[in-house]
Amino acid sequence: MSNINGKPDGVDDNGYISELLPDGTIKTPKLIAGGVNKVKLDAPKGLAIVGKELWVTDITVVRKFDLKTLAPKGDIALPDTTFANDIAVAADGKVYVSDSSAKVGEKGFEWTGGDQVLVIDKSGKAKALAKSKDLGGPNGLAFGPKGLLVNTLNSNEVFGLGPKGEKTDVIKMPNGGLDGMLVVGDTLLVSSWGASAVYRGKLGDTSYEPIIQNVKGPADIGWDSKRSRVLIPRFVDDLVEAYDVK
């Protein structure tokens, strides 16, 4: 679990990664921590396992760590990025990163207009797959039968993103401020700050209903496949909750 531990865009080297057990117990509070053991970590957000490494989005870069030793393995620069958010790994080994293009001002998030989704190929170089204000502050990433899915922090859209960066199959969720996204079988789960809820619907359908409600600030949700549970970090409450889903 990533911990920003400060401003979401703060370059302060005090972010960290925690290790949790299935019952919610914090096994290792600071498994990887900024400022410790030559680690640089400012405001970590998305996490993904890529081969034998843990990749972590951190404002303008992806930081890599050895899964076994936890030692830093270098950074991947994300061109023109200001708010690297989620990260997802495709079956072909390519890695995708959302840039919500935000900064944190006195009144909360301010949108800078550089919204993009980047792709990192096997050479380790990142480039923009799509870049446009029409992306709506891209946030959660997941893979469905047709490929990459993107949801939006600055609107209520979920859409596919084609190989040339084109938007496809746009779905409007009942509310916006979308964050976490999971594909579980033929079902799509999406968390919404606007609704303080997690929506569920069938992939390809346009009708989505809340299955979990009254969860303030639901961030990047996870899935416990052994127990059929949705794991919800509550961004503003320093809390992680687990909900059984049938």
C-alpha positions in Angstrom: 0.0 0.0 0.0 1.4 3.4 -1.0 1.4 6.3 1.5 1.8 9.8 0.2 2.5 11.2 3.7 2.1 14.8 2.8 0.9 16.8 -0.2 0.0 14.6 -3.2 2.4 16.6 -5.3 5.0 17.4 -2.6 8.6 16.7 -3.4 9.6 15.9 0.2 11.1 12.4 0.2 8.9 11.1 3.0 6.5 8.8 1.1 6.5 5.1 1.9 5.1 1.7 1.1 3.4 -0.4 3.7 2.8 -4.2 3.8 -0.6 -5.4 5.0 -1.9 -8.9 6.0 -5.3 -10.1 4.8 -6.9 -9.4 8.2 -5.9 -5.8 8.0 -2.9 -6.0 10.3 0.0 -3.8 9.2 2.9 -6.3 8.9 5.6 -3.8 7.9 4.6 -0.1 8.3 7.5 1.2 6.2 8.6 -1.6 3.9 10.1 0.9 1.5 10.6 4.5 2.8 11.9 7.7 1.3 15.2 8.9 2.9 16.0 5.3 4.1 18.6 3.0 2.5 19.2 5.3 -0.5 15.5 5.3 -1.4 13.9 8.4 -3.0 10.1 8.4 -2.6 8.1 11.6 -2.5 4.4 11.0 -3.0 3.9 7.4 -4.2 0.6 6.4 -5.7 0.2 3.5 -8.2 1.9 0.2 -7.6 2.5 -2.7 -10.0 4.7 -5.8 -10.1 6.7 -5.9 -13.3 8.8 -9.1 -13.5 10.9 -9.2 -10.4 10.4 -5.5 -9.6 7.9 -3.3 -7.8 7.2 -0.2 -9.9 5.8 2.9 -8.1 4.4 6.1 -9.7 5.9 9.2 -8.0 4.8 12.6 -9.4 7.0 12.8 -12.5 8.7 9.4 -12.5 8.2 5.6 -12.0 10.6 4.3 -9.4 11.7 0.7 -9.5 12.5 -1.6 -6.6 13.8 -5.2 -6.4 11.0 -7.3 -5.0 13.3 -9.5 -3.0 15.8 -7.0 -1.6 13.6 -3.9 -1.9 16.7 -2.0 -3.1 16.1 0.8 -5.6 16.7 -0.2 -9.2 16.4 3.2 -10.9 13.8 5.6 -12.2 11.9 6.0 -15.5 11.3 9.6 -16.4 7.8 10.4 -17.5 7.9 13.3 -20.1 5.9 16.4 -19.3 4.2 14.7 -16.4 3.0 16.6 -13.3 0.8 14.1 -11.4 1.6 10.4 -12.2 -1.2 8.4 -10.7 -2.2 4.8 -11.6 -0.1 2.2 -13.3 -1.1 -1.1 -15.1 0.8 -3.9 -16.8 -0.4 -5.3 -20.1 -0.1 -8.9 -21.2 2.5 -8.0 -23.7 4.7 -6.5 -21.0 4.0 -2.8 -21.8 3.3 -0.6 -18.8 0.8 2.2 -18.8 0.7 5.2 -16.5 -2.0 7.9 -16.1 -1.1 11.5 -15.6 -4.0 13.4 -14.0 -2.2 16.7 -14.7 -3.1 18.3 -11.4 -1.5 20.4 -8.8 -2.6 21.0 -5.3 -3.6 24.6 -4.5 -5.3 26.3 -1.6 -8.7 25.2 -2.8 -7.7 21.6 -3.6 -6.9 20.1 -7.0 -6.2 22.5 -9.9 -6.1 21.2 -13.4 -3.2 22.1 -15.6 -4.4 20.7 -18.9 -1.6 18.3 -19.7 -3.8 15.2 -19.2 -2.1 12.1 -20.7 -1.7 8.4 -20.6 1.8 7.2 -21.1 3.2 3.8 -22.2 6.6 2.4 -21.2 7.9 -0.2 -23.7 10.3 -3.0 -23.0 13.3 -0.6 -23.6 12.2 1.3 -20.5 11.4 4.5 -22.3 8.1 6.3 -21.6 6.1 8.3 -24.2 2.6 9.7 -24.4 0.0 7.3 -25.9 -2.7 10.0 -25.7 -2.5 13.6 -24.5 -5.5 15.9 -24.4 -7.8 17.8 -22.0 -10.5 15.5 -23.3 -9.0 12.7 -21.2 -10.6 14.4 -18.2 -7.8 13.9 -15.7 -7.1 10.2 -16.3 -6.8 8.2 -13.2 -7.6 4.5 -12.7 -6.3 2.0 -15.3 -7.4 -1.6 -15.9 -7.5 -4.1 -18.8 -10.7 -5.5 -20.2 -11.4 -7.8 -23.2 -10.9 -5.0 -25.6 -7.7 -3.6 -24.0 -6.9 -0.6 -21.8 -9.6 1.1 -19.8 -9.2 4.5 -18.3 -11.4 6.4 -15.7 -11.4 10.1 -15.0 -10.7 12.1 -11.8 -12.1 15.3 -13.4 -15.3 13.8 -14.9 -17.5 10.7 -14.7 -16.2 8.9 -17.8 -14.8 5.4 -18.2 -13.4 4.8 -21.7 -11.2 2.5 -23.7 -8.0 3.7 -25.2 -6.9 2.3 -28.5 -3.4 1.6 -29.9 -3.2 5.1 -31.4 -4.5 6.8 -28.3 -8.1 7.1 -29.5 -11.0 7.1 -27.0 -13.5 4.3 -27.5 -16.6 2.9 -25.8 -17.2 5.9 -23.5 -19.4 5.1 -20.4 -20.8 7.7 -18.1 -20.9 6.7 -14.4 -23.7 8.1 -12.3 -21.2 10.4 -10.5 -17.6 11.6 -11.0 -14.3 11.9 -9.3 -13.4 8.4 -10.4 -10.3 6.8 -9.0 -9.8 3.0 -8.5 -10.8 0.5 -11.1 -10.9 -3.3 -11.3 -11.9 -5.9 -13.8 -13.1 -9.0 -12.0 -14.3 -11.6 -14.5 -16.9 -9.9 -16.7 -17.5 -7.2 -14.1 -16.1 -3.7 -13.8 -15.7 -2.0 -10.4 -15.1 1.7 -10.2 -14.6 4.0 -7.1 -16.1 7.5 -7.1 -15.2 10.3 -4.8 -18.3 12.2 -6.0 -20.6 9.5 -4.8 -18.5 8.2 -1.9 -19.2 4.8 -3.4 -17.9 1.9 -5.5 -19.9 1.2 -8.7 -20.4 -2.2 -10.3 -21.6 -3.2 -13.8 -21.0 -5.7 -16.5 -18.2 -5.0 -19.0 -19.8 -3.5 -22.1 -23.0 -2.4 -20.4 -23.8 1.3 -19.7 -25.7 0.8 -16.4 -23.8 0.9 -13.2 -25.1 0.8 -9.6 -23.3 1.4 -6.2 -22.5 -1.8 -4.4 -20.6 0.0 -1.6 -21.7 3.3 -0.3 -20.8 6.0 2.3 -17.0 5.5 1.9 -15.5 9.0 1.8 -12.5 9.5 -0.5 -12.4 5.9 -2.0 -9.0 5.8 -3.7 -7.3 3.1 -5.8 -9.2 -0.1 -4.9 -7.7 -3.6 -4.8 -9.2 -7.1 -5.1 -8.7 -10.0 -2.7 -9.5 -13.0 -5.0 -9.2 -15.6 -2.3 -11.9 -13.9 -0.2 -13.9 -12.1 -2.8 -13.3 -8.7 -1.1 -12.8 -5.2 -2.4 -10.1 -3.3 -0.5 -10.7 0.4 -0.3 -8.1 2.9 0.9 -9.9 6.0 2.2 -7.6 8.8 1.1 -8.8 11.5 3.6 -9.2 9.2 6.6 -5.9 7.3 6.8 -7.9 4.0 6.6 -8.2 0.9 4.6 -11.4 -1.1 4.6 -12.4 -4.5 3.2 -15.9 -5.3 1.9 -17.2 -8.7 0.9 -18.6 -8.8 -2.6 -21.0 -11.5 -3.9 
